Amino acid sequence: QVQLVESGGGLVQAGDSLRLSCAASGRTFSYYVMGWFRQAPGKEREIVASVNWSLGSTYYANSVKGRFTISRDNAKNTVYLQMNSLKPEDTAVYSCAARSPGNNRYNYWGQGTQVTVSS
């Protein structure tokens, strides 16, 4: 069982940086694949980045490659999303999620944190 809580969202200007945090409860945090998703009003949810600690692999959406970095601190049960060179189109509610490595679907979701990037 995993419970996730996001934080770090806010209002920034284009070109600024922001770091999102996702705190997870549980003693087997490193076991889960962790992902960051975002959803703008009226639009579908899309995956932004994910990290598989067991495999040492990461994934990034093409729209954020070179700008965003996902990382995790297993000792603190926290996953981060460092967002640099933010663009207005990055504006969305960002949510973290978790899944077991053998599953295709993310089973656990946080409540989301708002990121707004002004021009």
Secondary structure by P-SEA (a helix, b strand, c coil): cbbbbbcbbbbbcccbbbbbbbbbbcccccccccbbbbbcccccccccccccccccbbbbcccccccbbbbbcccccbbbbbbccccccccccccccccccccccccccccbbbbbbcc
